[in-house]
Amino acid sequence: MINMMETIKEKKIKIARTRNGTPCLWESLMSFSDLKRATVIYGKNKVAKNAVFVNQERDKQALVPIQIGDYISKAFEDKHGIALSVFRIDEISSMENTAIVTPVFRKSSLVQEHLVDTEFEVMINQTIEKLSSSRVIANPKTISI
């Protein structure tokens, strides 16, 4: 059997930026006719990060600043079950709106031999919860006046 973690090394993803250039990713919940996809951003400490913008009513629900070492947790749900992925952000381009990420955990409900790694358990459970609750996981940033 082929180990997926060995076959997929890294990939380039698109990122967003704030007006002042801070690199960000969107926490989101996307619904298609046959698929739901939840994406949540976590810090190096595996705790949900603070968002600079939150709008619960949109597909892209929270704009979250990112740094090298942060994590992206994704859950996909369709009629076959749930697939999970966790990526680590390894590089953020200063020249373009891209980042390099490496998969650190993958599991499909169709693959029974892999258990959820306890290192990512809280992140994965919150991302799965987002599929059904639609709630924003990122903490809204509080602004002091």
C-alpha positions, -999 to +999 in steps of 0.1 A: +000+000+000+013+035-009+017+059+020+000+092+010+022+112+033+053+100+013+038+107-021+026+143-015+055+164-003+044+200-005+021+222-025+017+259-033-016+275-022-031+309-028-034+332+002-051+366+009-035+397+024-049+425+045-046+461+032-013+465+050+001+433+034-003+408+063-006+373+049-039+356+057-061+326+049-099+324+051-116+301+076-145+289+056-174+266+052-182+259+015-213+239+005-217+224-029-245+202-042-227+170-031-199+182-009-192+203+022-157+216+030-146+232+062-113+250+066-099+262+100-066+279+107-045+271+138-013+285+153+019+267+159+005+258+194-025+241+176-050+266+190-074+285+168-060+318+158-075+353+161-093+366+131-090+402+118-124+400+101-154+378+109-187+375+090-206+343+100-231+347+071-206+343+043-188+312+029-155+328+037-163+335+074-131+347+090-099+363+077-070+349+098-034+361+097-009+333+091+028+327+100+053+300+091+046+270+113+008+275+115-016+248+105-046+245+081-072+218+090-097+207+064-126+184+065-146+173+035-179+155+037-198+138+010-221+108+006-191+084+012-181+100+046-155+125+058-120+130+047-095+150+069-063+168+061-039+189+082-012+210+065+017+229+080+026+263+065+063+260+057+069+291+036+051+324+028+061+343-003+069+380+001+066+385-037+033+369-045+001+358-027+012+322-022+024+299+006+040+264+006+023+239+028+032+203+037+006+176+046+012+164+082-020+143+086-046+127+062-074+104+068-104+093+049-134+075+064-129+049+038-094+041+051-098+023+085-061+016+093-053+052+103-064+066+136-066+103+144-031+114+156-036+128+192-013+157+182-041+170+159-072+156+176-086+189+189-080+206+156-096+178+137-126+176+160-133+213+158-130+212+120-155+183+118-178+202+142-177+232+118-192+210+090-224+206+110-226+238+131-212+263+106-198+283+136-166+303+132-138+287+152-113+316+149-114+341+178-126+375+168-098+400+174-107+425+201-096+461+194-087+483+224-097+519+222 
